[in-house]
Amino acid sequence: MINDNGNQLSFLQSLVDTINLPMVVVGVDMRIRFINAAAASLFADKITDTAVGENCYSFMFGQEKSCVRLGKCCPLVDCRESGGTIKTEFKMEGQDEFPRYYEIIATALYSESGEFLGVVEAFHDITDWKLFERWLKSAQKDSENLVREQTTKLLESNRHLRQEVQERQRTEVALLRARRRSELLYRVIPSAIFTVDLNRRITSWNDKAEALTGFTREEIVGKSCSVFAMFPCTEQCGMYSDSIAKPIVGRECIIRTKDGQRRTISKNGDFLLDDDGNVMGAVESFEDITDIKKVEEQLISEHDKLKGMLAAMRQSMHILGPDYIIEYQNDEAKAAFGDRYGEECYRVYRDRETPCEECLMQAAINTESIQRVELMMGNNTFYDQSYTPFMDVDNQAKVLVLLRDITEEKLLQAETLRAVQLASVGQLAAGVAHEINNPINGIINYAQIIQDEAGGNEVLSDISEKIIREGERVANIVSNLLSFARQKEDKSEEINLVKVVHDTVELIRYQLSRNCIILDMDFPETLPSVFGHHQRLQQVFLNLVSNARFALNQRFSGKNPRKKLTVSGEEIELEGRRYVRIVFEDMGTGIPAEKVDKIFEPFYSSKTQGEGTGLGLSISREIIIKHGGDLHVETQEGEYTKMIVDLPVYDGHEGKVSDNSSAGKAHD
């Protein structure tokens, strides 16, 4: 046991010098501050007087410039930058045929105030291993004689190594000097370090170990390490356990300080060997990571809370950097847009190649305020977007983007607006109908009187008959318009689809005629009825006829024998059930193949800006599905388009039309 500081200093200096591991201390000015006996022996041919004060690069490598300036690894620079331990290899040319190879392990040295003092470099002779590797490779290629030759050289190398060890043992003066310097190193090393003998009794204890545990050297040296360990060493640390690999690196365990606190540490450890390679004890270093572990647990807890909150919100979320890159995406965002991590927001949101002219992300950062917008994005879905600026931990301004799917809300708004529009048209049509019906009835009555009084005058009789016929046609058109626009309760009834088609055509016949569109109606004499809402189905058919009219006008500017719309009906059977099929076929522009799958999506429109809302086919399909049917398309670009409506035949049992948008059959 060491009883006073002077003896401790001598003991530590002797301990370092007796170790057969060459050690060199290099200061921040790249000059050698200390070299132990083993290192002095290693570099004996380079030392004229003393190595202390020499530049490390000229002394060890014979260079005029530092390793950094020559583009090589410099342990001093690397340790100062990393604050940790650096490993590199050193080749030392010898007088014999083979050079010696060493692994340099460099550790940063700091003063008690935290000032960087330099590095301590330990040289591990790995020549035998290098030669052994070379021997193995050579053995695979060369003959047995070459193997014997390499083995002989390896044995000679071992003999030379033993001679060097014997020479190092003779340098007692150098050992004493090294011990004094090792005492300083041992004290200023920033990690807690202690050594134990084979009985697990503590033989040395540095200042950092005293600061972390509260035990002084006088209190702990000579006692078992279980004084501050929570468990006996044999059960926890594993230093003398054959089942634990050495060296021990980064092993976490619990210790007990002098005042009874439990602290979590991360420790490293390895054996201390004598000159013959026998285990004479162990050295261990440890760092207190209790606070780090608590912070990690808090971070994990906060992360789990945040993840739960985001999951409960059921909104897509992205975090954007100032370079427009998506740096984070939650599960909802992945489901909606796919895995778009690392991509630019303008590509994902608007399918653009360059940033948007009015960038909401930049606006949020510049104004330090939340920016909101409703926007249809690249996946044909409407989102309510909010851009919230925040400062990240790296002091970089970023934006949190929340995206709430409002497609259903937009559809509901559109249907509500449509209902309001129809209600307004119904009110207007009712008023106009009364204003028109009275004069029309008068005209028809007066024409009837003229016809009755005409007697044998064929001209008057013919004119009055035409007046009566045209007046009744006008009255019939007004009646159809009023019937279509009037908002009735959701009352289902047996419906003749042929009549629905005829009523629809009457409303748009004038536009078809004015656009020189040939209308061809092809229905069988008897077509089964269906069960549903007359006005809703008429709304669907009117939308399909209007789309066909638009496509025909796009392809043909004036009269053309192919400028034709055919509306036909037939009874079919699908999956063992009877359906009425109504087909609207036009010879217009057709639909490009890449757009066919999109035409039924909400808010998608192939028409130019201002000519379509993108809601007609989406709402029409919803109406048909709610009637238990299906609406699908067959088309060829530049040739034709067939919009096909299939509705189940009325079987005599009245039922309510489904309000479930998923009702109806699936079309293959």
C-alpha positions as CSV (number, residue, x, y, z in Angstrom):
1,M,0.0,0.0,0.0
2,I,1.3,3.5,-0.9
3,N,1.1,5.8,2.2
4,D,2.1,9.3,0.9
5,N,2.1,11.4,-2.2
6,G,5.8,11.1,-2.8
7,N,5.6,7.3,-2.6
8,Q,2.6,7.3,-4.9
9,L,4.4,9.4,-7.4
10,S,7.4,7.1,-7.4
11,F,5.1,4.1,-7.5
12,L,3.2,5.4,-10.6
13,Q,6.4,6.4,-12.3
14,S,7.9,3.0,-11.7
15,L,4.7,1.4,-12.8
16,V,4.8,3.2,-16.2
17,D,8.5,2.6,-16.7
18,T,8.3,-1.1,-15.8
19,I,5.6,-1.6,-18.4
20,N,7.1,-2.9,-21.6
21,L,4.8,-0.7,-23.7
22,P,6.6,2.3,-25.3
23,M,4.9,5.5,-24.3
24,V,5.5,9.1,-25.7
25,V,3.8,12.3,-24.6
26,V,3.6,15.0,-27.3
27,G,2.7,18.6,-26.5
28,V,0.3,20.9,-28.4
29,D,3.4,22.3,-30.2
30,M,4.2,18.9,-31.6
31,R,7.3,18.6,-29.4
32,I,8.0,15.5,-27.3
33,R,7.4,16.2,-23.6
34,F,8.1,12.7,-22.2
35,I,9.4,9.3,-23.3
36,N,9.4,6.3,-21.1
37,A,12.2,3.7,-21.0
38,A,10.5,1.3,-23.4
39,A,10.1,4.1,-25.9
40,A,13.6,5.3,-25.4
41,S,14.8,1.8,-26.2
42,L,12.6,1.6,-29.2
43,F,14.0,4.8,-30.6
44,A,17.5,4.4,-29.2
45,D,19.2,4.7,-32.6
46,K,17.5,8.2,-33.0
47,I,18.4,9.6,-29.6
48,T,21.8,11.4,-29.3
49,D,21.2,13.2,-26.0
50,T,17.5,13.2,-25.2
51,A,14.3,13.0,-27.3
52,V,12.5,15.5,-25.1
53,G,12.0,18.8,-27.0
54,E,12.3,17.2,-30.5
55,N,9.6,17.6,-33.1
56,C,7.6,14.4,-33.1
57,Y,7.5,14.1,-36.9
58,S,11.2,14.6,-37.3
59,F,12.1,12.4,-34.4
60,M,9.9,9.4,-35.3
61,F,9.6,9.7,-39.1
62,G,12.6,11.8,-40.1
63,Q,10.3,14.4,-41.8
64,E,10.9,18.1,-42.3
65,K,7.2,18.8,-42.3
66,S,4.4,17.7,-40.0
67,C,2.2,14.8,-40.9
68,V,-0.8,17.1,-41.5
69,R,1.1,19.2,-44.0
70,L,2.1,16.0,-45.8
71,G,-1.5,14.7,-45.9
72,K,-0.9,12.0,-43.3
73,C,-2.7,11.0,-40.1
74,C,-1.6,13.1,-37.1
75,P,-2.7,11.6,-33.7
76,L,-2.3,15.0,-32.0
77,V,-4.6,16.8,-34.4
78,D,-7.1,14.0,-34.6
79,C,-7.3,13.7,-30.8
80,R,-7.7,17.4,-30.3
81,E,-10.6,17.4,-32.8
82,S,-12.4,14.3,-31.6
83,G,-11.5,14.5,-27.9
84,G,-11.3,10.7,-27.8
85,T,-8.8,8.0,-28.6
86,I,-7.2,7.6,-32.0
87,K,-5.5,4.4,-33.5
88,T,-3.0,4.4,-36.3
89,E,-0.2,2.2,-37.6
90,F,3.5,3.1,-37.6
91,K,6.2,1.3,-39.6
92,M,9.7,1.6,-38.3
93,E,12.5,0.6,-40.6
94,G,15.2,-1.4,-38.7
95,Q,18.7,-2.5,-39.4
96,D,17.7,-6.0,-40.1
97,E,15.8,-7.2,-43.2
98,F,12.3,-6.7,-41.8
99,P,10.8,-3.4,-40.5
100,R,8.9,-3.3,-37.2
101,Y,5.2,-2.5,-37.2
102,Y,3.5,-0.7,-34.3
103,E,-0.1,0.2,-33.6
104,I,-0.1,3.7,-32.0
105,I,-3.0,4.4,-29.6
106,A,-3.2,8.1,-28.9
107,T,-5.2,9.6,-26.0
108,A,-5.9,13.3,-25.4
109,L,-4.5,14.9,-22.2
110,Y,-6.3,17.7,-20.5
111,S,-5.4,19.8,-17.4
112,E,-7.7,19.9,-14.4
113,S,-9.2,23.1,-15.9
114,G,-10.0,21.3,-19.1
115,E,-7.1,22.7,-21.2
116,F,-5.8,20.5,-24.0
117,L,-2.2,19.6,-23.1
118,G,-1.3,17.1,-25.8
119,V,-1.5,13.4,-26.3
120,V,0.0,10.3,-24.9
121,E,0.9,7.8,-27.5
122,A,1.3,4.1,-26.7
123,F,3.2,1.8,-29.2
124,H,2.0,-1.8,-29.4
125,D,4.4,-4.0,-31.3
126,I,2.3,-5.8,-34.0
127,T,5.2,-7.0,-36.0
128,D,4.6,-10.6,-35.1
129,W,1.0,-10.3,-36.3
130,K,2.1,-8.6,-39.5
131,L,4.7,-11.2,-40.1
132,F,2.2,-13.9,-39.3
133,E,-0.3,-12.5,-41.8
134,R,2.5,-12.4,-44.4
135,W,3.4,-15.9,-43.5
136,L,-0.2,-17.1,-43.9
137,K,-0.4,-15.5,-47.4
138,S,2.9,-16.8,-48.3
139,A,2.1,-20.3,-47.1
140,Q,-0.9,-20.4,-49.5
141,K,1.3,-19.6,-52.5
142,D,4.8,-20.7,-51.9
143,S,6.3,-24.1,-51.2
144,E,7.1,-25.7,-47.8
145,N,10.7,-24.4,-47.9
146,L,9.5,-20.8,-48.1
147,V,7.2,-21.4,-45.2
148,R,10.1,-22.7,-43.1
149,E,12.2,-19.7,-44.1
150,Q,9.4,-17.3,-42.9
151,T,8.9,-19.2,-39.7
152,T,12.7,-19.0,-39.0
153,K,12.6,-15.3,-39.5
154,L,9.6,-15.0,-37.2
155,L,11.5,-16.9,-34.5
156,E,14.5,-14.6,-35.0
157,S,12.2,-11.6,-34.7
158,N,10.9,-13.0,-31.4
159,R,14.5,-13.4,-30.1
160,H,15.3,-9.8,-31.1
161,L,12.2,-8.7,-29.2
162,R,13.3,-10.5,-26.0
163,Q,16.7,-8.8,-26.3
164,E,15.0,-5.4,-26.5
165,V,13.0,-6.2,-23.4
166,Q,16.2,-7.1,-21.5
167,E,17.8,-3.9,-22.6
168,R,14.8,-1.9,-21.4
169,Q,15.1,-3.4,-18.0
170,R,18.7,-2.0,-17.6
171,T,17.6,1.6,-18.0
172,E,16.7,2.4,-14.3
173,V,17.3,6.1,-14.5
174,A,15.0,6.5,-17.4
175,L,12.4,4.4,-15.6
176,L,12.5,6.8,-12.6
177,R,12.0,9.8,-14.8
178,A,9.1,8.1,-16.7
179,R,7.4,7.2,-13.4
180,R,7.3,10.8,-12.3
181,R,5.7,11.8,-15.5
182,S,3.3,9.0,-15.5
183,E,2.0,10.2,-12.1
184,L,1.0,13.5,-13.8
185,L,-0.6,11.7,-16.7
186,Y,-2.5,9.4,-14.4
187,R,-3.9,12.4,-12.5
188,V,-4.9,14.6,-15.4
189,I,-6.5,11.9,-17.6
190,P,-10.2,13.0,-17.9
191,S,-11.6,9.5,-17.1
192,A,-11.9,7.8,-13.7
193,I,-9.2,5.1,-13.5
194,F,-8.2,2.6,-10.9
195,T,-6.3,-0.7,-10.8
196,V,-6.8,-3.9,-8.9
197,D,-4.7,-6.9,-8.0
198,L,-5.6,-10.5,-8.5
199,N,-7.6,-10.4,-5.3
200,R,-9.7,-7.6,-6.6
201,R,-8.2,-5.1,-4.1
202,I,-7.7,-1.6,-5.4
203,T,-4.1,-0.6,-5.9
204,S,-4.4,2.9,-7.4
205,W,-7.2,5.5,-7.6
206,N,-7.0,8.7,-9.6
207,D,-8.5,12.2,-9.0
208,K,-11.4,11.7,-11.4
209,A,-12.4,8.4,-9.7
210,E,-12.4,10.3,-6.3
211,A,-14.5,13.1,-7.7
212,L,-17.1,10.8,-9.2
213,T,-17.5,8.4,-6.3
214,G,-16.6,10.6,-3.3
215,F,-14.1,8.0,-2.0
216,T,-10.6,9.3,-1.4
217,R,-7.5,7.3,-2.1
218,E,-6.8,6.8,1.6
219,E,-10.4,5.4,2.0
220,I,-10.4,3.0,-0.9
221,V,-6.9,1.8,-1.8
222,G,-6.3,-1.6,-0.4
223,K,-10.0,-2.4,-0.2
224,S,-12.1,-4.6,-2.4
225,C,-13.7,-3.0,-5.4
226,S,-17.1,-4.2,-4.1
227,V,-16.9,-1.1,-1.8
228,F,-18.5,1.0,-4.5
229,A,-19.9,-1.7,-6.8
230,M,-23.6,-2.7,-6.4
231,F,-22.7,-6.4,-6.8
232,P,-19.6,-8.5,-6.2
233,C,-17.2,-8.1,-9.1
234,T,-17.5,-11.8,-10.1
235,E,-21.2,-11.3,-10.8
236,Q,-21.2,-8.0,-12.6
237,C,-18.0,-6.5,-14.0
238,G,-16.7,-9.7,-15.5
239,M,-13.0,-8.7,-15.4
240,Y,-11.8,-12.1,-14.2
241,S,-14.6,-14.0,-15.9
242,D,-13.6,-16.3,-18.8
243,S,-17.0,-15.8,-20.4
244,I,-16.4,-12.0,-20.9
245,A,-14.2,-11.0,-23.8
246,K,-11.3,-8.6,-23.1
247,P,-10.8,-5.8,-23.4
248,I,-14.2,-4.7,-21.9
249,V,-15.5,-1.6,-23.8
250,G,-18.6,0.5,-23.0
251,R,-20.1,-1.9,-20.5
252,E,-22.9,-0.3,-18.5
253,C,-23.4,-1.0,-14.8
254,I,-24.5,0.6,-11.5
255,I,-22.2,1.9,-8.8
256,R,-22.8,3.3,-5.3
257,T,-21.2,6.6,-4.3
258,K,-19.9,7.3,-0.8
259,D,-23.1,9.3,0.0
260,G,-25.3,6.3,-1.1
261,Q,-26.3,7.5,-4.6
262,R,-26.8,5.0,-7.4
263,R,-25.0,6.1,-10.5
264,T,-24.9,4.5,-14.0
265,I,-21.5,4.3,-15.5
266,S,-19.9,3.2,-18.8
267,K,-16.7,1.4,-18.1
268,N,-13.7,-0.1,-20.0
269,G,-11.2,-2.6,-18.6
270,D,-8.4,-4.9,-19.5
271,F,-5.7,-7.0,-17.8
272,L,-2.3,-5.7,-16.6
273,L,0.4,-8.1,-17.6
274,D,4.0,-8.6,-16.4
275,D,7.0,-9.0,-18.6
276,D,6.3,-12.6,-19.1
277,G,2.7,-12.0,-20.2
278,N,1.2,-13.2,-16.9
279,V,-1.9,-11.4,-15.5
280,M,-0.8,-9.3,-12.5
281,G,-4.0,-7.3,-12.1
282,A,-6.5,-5.2,-14.1
283,V,-7.0,-1.6,-15.0
284,E,-10.5,-0.1,-15.3
285,S,-11.8,3.3,-16.4
286,F,-15.4,4.6,-16.1
287,E,-17.5,7.6,-16.9
288,D,-20.7,8.7,-15.1
289,I,-23.6,8.6,-17.7
290,T,-26.5,8.8,-15.2
291,D,-27.6,12.2,-16.5
292,I,-27.2,11.1,-20.1
293,K,-29.4,8.0,-19.5
294,K,-32.1,10.2,-17.8
295,V,-32.1,12.6,-20.8
296,E,-32.3,9.6,-23.2
297,E,-35.3,8.2,-21.2
298,Q,-37.0,11.6,-21.3
299,L,-36.4,11.9,-25.0
300,I,-37.8,8.5,-25.6
301,S,-40.8,9.3,-23.5
302,E,-41.4,12.6,-25.3
303,H,-40.9,10.9,-28.6
304,D,-43.6,8.3,-27.8
305,K,-45.9,11.0,-26.6
306,L,-45.4,13.1,-29.7
307,K,-45.9,10.0,-31.9
308,G,-49.1,9.2,-30.1
309,M,-50.4,12.7,-30.5
310,L,-49.6,12.7,-34.2
311,A,-51.3,9.3,-34.6
312,A,-54.4,10.6,-32.8
313,M,-54.6,13.6,-35.1
314,R,-54.8,11.4,-38.1
315,Q,-53.3,14.1,-40.3
316,S,-50.4,13.8,-42.7
317,M,-47.3,15.7,-41.4
318,H,-44.1,16.7,-43.1
319,I,-41.1,18.7,-41.8
320,L,-39.5,20.9,-44.5
321,G,-36.0,22.3,-44.5
322,P,-35.2,25.7,-46.1
323,D,-33.9,23.8,-49.1
324,Y,-37.5,22.4,-49.7
325,I,-36.4,18.9,-48.7
326,I,-38.8,16.7,-46.7
327,E,-36.8,15.8,-43.6
328,Y,-39.6,13.9,-41.7
329,Q,-42.9,12.2,-42.6
330,N,-45.3,10.4,-40.3
331,D,-47.2,7.2,-41.0
332,E,-50.2,9.1,-42.3
333,A,-48.0,11.0,-44.8
334,K,-46.4,7.8,-46.0
335,A,-49.9,6.2,-46.5
336,A,-51.1,9.2,-48.5
337,F,-48.0,10.1,-50.6
338,G,-45.7,7.1,-50.3
339,D,-42.2,7.2,-48.9
340,R,-41.1,10.7,-50.1
341,Y,-38.3,11.3,-47.5
342,G,-35.5,13.4,-49.0
343,E,-37.6,14.7,-52.0
344,E,-38.5,18.3,-52.7
345,C,-41.9,19.5,-51.5
346,Y,-42.8,21.1,-54.8
347,R,-42.4,17.8,-56.6
348,V,-44.5,15.9,-54.1
349,Y,-47.2,18.6,-53.6
350,R,-47.6,20.1,-57.0
351,D,-45.6,17.8,-59.4
352,R,-43.3,20.7,-60.3
353,E,-39.7,20.7,-61.4
354,T,-39.0,24.1,-59.7
355,P,-40.1,25.8,-56.5
356,C,-43.5,27.5,-56.5
357,E,-43.7,31.2,-57.3
358,E,-45.6,31.9,-54.2
359,C,-43.9,29.5,-51.7
360,L,-45.9,29.2,-48.5
361,M,-42.9,27.6,-46.7
362,Q,-40.7,30.7,-47.4
363,A,-43.6,33.0,-46.5
364,A,-44.0,31.2,-43.2
365,I,-40.3,31.5,-42.4
366,N,-40.0,35.1,-43.6
367,T,-43.1,36.4,-41.7
368,E,-42.7,34.0,-38.7
369,S,-46.4,33.3,-39.0
370,I,-48.7,30.3,-39.9
371,Q,-49.7,30.1,-43.6
372,R,-52.8,28.3,-44.7
373,V,-54.2,27.2,-48.1
374,E,-56.6,24.7,-49.6
375,L,-55.0,22.9,-52.5
376,M,-55.4,19.9,-54.7
377,M,-52.1,18.0,-54.6
378,G,-50.3,15.5,-56.8
379,N,-52.4,12.5,-55.6
380,N,-55.7,14.3,-56.8
381,T,-56.8,14.9,-53.2
382,F,-57.8,18.2,-51.7
383,Y,-55.9,19.2,-48.5
384,D,-56.2,21.9,-46.0
385,Q,-52.5,22.8,-45.5
386,S,-51.0,24.7,-42.7
387,Y,-47.3,25.8,-42.7
388,T,-46.0,26.5,-39.1
389,P,-42.4,27.9,-38.8
390,F,-40.1,26.8,-36.0
391,M,-36.4,26.9,-35.1
392,D,-34.7,23.5,-35.1
393,V,-32.0,22.4,-32.5
394,D,-29.4,23.4,-35.1
395,N,-30.8,27.0,-35.1
396,Q,-32.0,26.4,-38.7
397,A,-35.5,27.7,-39.6
398,K,-37.8,25.0,-40.7
399,V,-41.5,24.4,-41.3
400,L,-44.0,21.9,-39.9
401,V,-46.6,21.1,-42.6
402,L,-50.0,19.6,-41.5
403,L,-52.2,18.3,-44.3
404,R,-55.8,17.5,-43.6
405,D,-57.7,15.6,-46.3
406,I,-60.8,17.7,-47.1
407,T,-61.8,15.9,-50.3
408,E,-65.0,14.6,-48.8
409,E,-65.8,18.0,-47.4
410,K,-65.3,19.6,-50.8
411,L,-67.6,17.0,-52.4
412,L,-70.2,17.7,-49.8
413,Q,-69.9,21.4,-50.4
414,A,-70.2,20.8,-54.2
415,E,-73.3,18.7,-53.8
416,T,-74.8,21.2,-51.4
417,L,-74.0,24.0,-53.8
418,R,-75.6,21.9,-56.6
419,A,-78.7,21.4,-54.5
420,V,-78.9,25.1,-53.8
421,Q,-78.4,25.9,-57.5
422,L,-81.1,23.4,-58.4
423,A,-83.4,24.9,-55.8
424,S,-82.8,28.4,-57.2
425,V,-83.4,27.1,-60.7
426,G,-86.6,25.4,-59.5
427,Q,-87.9,28.5,-58.0
428,L,-87.0,30.5,-61.1
429,A,-88.5,27.8,-63.4
430,A,-91.7,27.7,-61.3
431,G,-92.1,31.5,-61.7
432,V,-91.2,31.4,-65.4
433,A,-93.5,28.5,-66.0
434,H,-96.5,30.4,-64.6
435,E,-95.5,33.4,-66.7
436,I,-95.2,31.3,-69.9
437,N,-98.0,28.8,-69.3
438,N,-100.7,31.5,-69.2
439,P,-99.8,33.1,-72.5
440,I,-99.2,29.7,-74.1
441,N,-102.6,28.4,-72.9
442,G,-104.2,31.6,-74.3
443,I,-102.4,31.1,-77.7
444,I,-103.5,27.4,-77.8
445,N,-107.1,28.4,-77.0
446,Y,-107.2,31.2,-79.6
447,A,-105.7,28.8,-82.2
448,Q,-108.4,26.2,-81.3
449,I,-111.1,28.9,-81.8
450,I,-109.5,29.8,-85.2
451,Q,-109.5,26.1,-86.2
452,D,-113.1,25.7,-85.1
453,E,-114.2,28.8,-87.1
454,A,-112.1,28.1,-90.1
455,G,-114.8,26.0,-91.7
456,G,-113.5,24.8,-95.1
457,N,-110.6,27.2,-95.1
458,E,-107.6,24.7,-95.3
459,V,-105.0,27.5,-94.9
460,L,-106.4,28.7,-91.6
461,S,-107.0,25.2,-90.4
462,D,-103.4,24.2,-91.2
463,I,-101.9,27.3,-89.5
464,S,-104.0,27.0,-86.4
465,E,-103.0,23.3,-86.1
466,K,-99.3,24.2,-86.3
467,I,-99.8,26.9,-83.6
468,I,-101.5,24.4,-81.3
469,R,-98.8,21.8,-81.8
470,E,-95.8,24.2,-81.3
471,G,-97.6,25.7,-78.2
472,E,-98.0,22.3,-76.7
473,R,-94.3,21.5,-77.3
474,V,-93.3,24.7,-75.6
475,A,-95.6,23.9,-72.7
476,N,-94.1,20.4,-72.5
477,I,-90.5,21.7,-72.5
478,V,-91.4,24.1,-69.6
479,S,-92.9,21.2,-67.7
480,N,-89.8,19.1,-68.2
481,L,-87.5,21.9,-67.1
482,L,-89.7,22.5,-64.0
483,S,-89.7,18.8,-63.2
484,F,-85.9,18.5,-63.5
485,A,-85.1,21.6,-61.4
486,R,-87.7,21.0,-58.7
487,Q,-86.2,19.6,-55.4
488,K,-88.3,16.8,-54.2
489,E,-87.8,14.6,-51.1
490,D,-85.7,11.5,-51.6
491,K,-88.5,9.4,-52.8
492,S,-87.7,6.2,-54.7
493,E,-90.1,4.9,-57.3
494,E,-90.3,2.6,-60.3
495,I,-88.7,4.4,-63.2
496,N,-88.7,3.9,-67.0
497,L,-85.2,4.7,-68.1
498,V,-86.2,5.4,-71.7
499,K,-88.5,8.2,-70.4
500,V,-85.6,9.6,-68.3
501,V,-83.4,9.6,-71.4
502,H,-86.1,11.3,-73.5
503,D,-86.8,14.0,-70.8
504,T,-83.0,14.6,-70.6
505,V,-82.7,15.0,-74.4
506,E,-85.6,17.4,-74.5
507,L,-83.7,19.7,-72.2
508,I,-80.5,19.8,-74.4
509,R,-82.0,19.0,-77.8
510,Y,-81.7,22.7,-78.9
511,Q,-78.0,22.8,-78.1
512,L,-77.4,19.6,-79.9
513,S,-79.2,20.9,-83.0
514,R,-77.4,24.2,-82.8
515,N,-74.0,22.4,-82.7
516,C,-75.0,20.2,-85.7
517,I,-74.8,17.1,-83.6
518,I,-76.6,14.1,-85.0
519,L,-78.6,12.3,-82.2
520,D,-79.4,8.6,-82.7
521,M,-81.8,6.9,-80.1
522,D,-81.8,3.1,-80.1
523,F,-84.0,1.4,-77.6
524,P,-85.9,-1.9,-77.7
525,E,-89.7,-1.8,-77.6
526,T,-89.7,-3.1,-74.1
527,L,-87.0,-2.3,-71.5
528,P,-87.4,-3.3,-67.9
529,S,-87.9,-0.6,-65.3
530,V,-85.5,0.2,-62.5
531,F,-86.0,1.6,-58.9
532,G,-84.6,5.0,-58.0
533,H,-84.9,8.8,-58.3
534,H,-86.0,10.3,-61.6
535,Q,-84.3,13.7,-61.1
536,R,-81.0,12.2,-59.9
537,L,-80.7,9.8,-62.8
538,Q,-81.7,12.7,-65.1
539,Q,-78.9,14.7,-63.6
540,V,-76.4,11.9,-64.5
541,F,-77.7,11.5,-68.1
542,L,-77.6,15.3,-68.6
543,N,-73.9,15.3,-67.5
544,L,-73.0,12.5,-69.8
545,V,-74.8,14.1,-72.8
546,S,-73.1,17.4,-72.1
547,N,-69.6,15.8,-71.9
548,A,-70.3,14.0,-75.3
549,R,-71.4,17.4,-76.8
550,F,-68.2,19.0,-75.6
551,A,-66.0,16.2,-77.0
552,L,-67.8,16.3,-80.4
553,N,-67.4,20.1,-80.7
554,Q,-63.7,19.7,-79.8
555,R,-63.1,17.3,-82.7
556,F,-65.6,18.7,-85.3
557,S,-66.0,22.5,-85.7
558,G,-69.0,22.4,-87.9
559,K,-71.2,19.8,-89.7
560,N,-69.8,16.4,-90.2
561,P,-71.5,13.0,-90.8
562,R,-69.4,11.5,-87.9
563,K,-70.4,14.3,-85.5
564,K,-72.8,11.9,-83.9
565,L,-74.1,10.9,-80.4
566,T,-75.8,7.5,-80.0
567,V,-77.9,6.7,-76.9
568,S,-78.9,3.0,-76.7
569,G,-80.4,0.7,-74.1
570,E,-80.5,-3.1,-73.6
571,E,-81.1,-5.7,-70.9
572,I,-78.0,-7.6,-69.8
573,E,-77.0,-10.2,-67.1
574,L,-74.0,-9.7,-64.8
575,E,-73.0,-12.2,-62.1
576,G,-76.4,-13.9,-62.3
577,R,-78.4,-10.6,-62.0
578,R,-80.4,-8.7,-64.5
579,Y,-79.4,-5.1,-65.4
580,V,-80.5,-2.3,-67.7
581,R,-77.6,-0.9,-69.6
582,I,-77.7,2.6,-71.1
583,V,-74.8,3.5,-73.4
584,F,-73.9,7.1,-74.4
585,E,-71.4,6.8,-77.3
586,D,-69.9,9.8,-79.1
587,M,-67.4,9.9,-81.9
588,G,-65.4,12.8,-80.3
589,T,-61.9,13.1,-79.1
590,G,-61.8,10.1,-76.9
591,I,-59.8,10.0,-73.6
592,P,-56.0,9.4,-73.4
593,A,-55.0,6.1,-71.8
594,E,-53.1,7.7,-69.0
595,K,-56.2,9.8,-68.0
596,V,-58.8,7.1,-68.1
597,D,-58.2,6.0,-64.5
598,K,-58.5,9.6,-63.3
599,I,-61.7,10.8,-64.8
600,F,-63.9,9.6,-61.9
601,E,-61.6,11.2,-59.3
602,P,-63.0,14.2,-57.5
603,F,-62.0,17.6,-59.0
604,Y,-60.2,16.0,-61.9
605,S,-61.1,17.6,-65.3
606,S,-59.6,17.2,-68.7
607,K,-61.3,20.4,-69.8
608,T,-59.5,23.7,-69.9
609,Q,-59.5,26.2,-67.1
610,G,-63.1,27.5,-66.5
611,E,-64.8,24.9,-68.6
612,G,-65.2,22.1,-66.0
613,T,-65.2,21.6,-62.3
614,G,-64.0,18.0,-62.2
615,L,-67.1,17.0,-60.2
616,G,-69.6,15.9,-62.8
617,L,-68.4,12.3,-63.4
618,S,-67.4,11.9,-59.7
619,I,-70.9,12.8,-58.5
620,S,-72.6,10.9,-61.3
621,R,-70.7,7.7,-60.4
622,E,-71.7,8.2,-56.7
623,I,-75.4,8.6,-57.7
624,I,-75.3,5.4,-59.9
625,I,-73.4,3.4,-57.1
626,K,-76.1,4.5,-54.6
627,H,-78.7,3.0,-57.0
628,G,-76.8,-0.3,-56.8
629,G,-75.3,0.1,-60.3
630,D,-72.1,1.1,-61.9
631,L,-70.8,3.8,-64.3
632,H,-67.7,3.0,-66.3
633,V,-66.0,4.0,-69.6
634,E,-64.7,2.4,-72.8
635,T,-62.7,4.8,-75.0
636,Q,-60.0,5.1,-77.6
637,E,-58.1,8.4,-78.0
638,G,-59.1,10.2,-81.2
639,E,-61.9,7.8,-82.0
640,Y,-64.8,7.4,-79.5
641,T,-66.0,7.3,-75.9
642,K,-68.6,5.1,-74.4
643,M,-70.1,6.0,-71.0
644,I,-71.9,2.9,-69.8
645,V,-74.5,3.0,-67.1
646,D,-75.7,-0.4,-65.5
647,L,-78.7,-0.3,-63.2
648,P,-80.3,-3.3,-61.6
649,V,-83.8,-4.3,-62.9
650,Y,-86.7,-3.5,-60.6
651,D,-87.9,-6.9,-59.2
652,G,-91.2,-5.6,-57.8
653,H,-90.0,-5.2,-54.2
654,E,-89.7,-1.6,-53.3
655,G,-86.5,-0.6,-51.5
656,K,-84.6,2.4,-50.4
657,V,-81.8,3.6,-52.6
658,S,-78.5,3.1,-50.7
659,D,-76.8,6.1,-49.2
660,N,-73.6,4.1,-48.9
661,S,-71.1,5.2,-51.5
662,S,-69.6,1.7,-51.5
663,A,-72.8,0.0,-52.5
664,G,-73.2,-1.6,-55.9
665,K,-71.3,-4.1,-58.0
666,A,-67.7,-3.8,-58.9
667,H,-67.0,-3.6,-62.6
668,D,-64.1,-5.7,-64.0
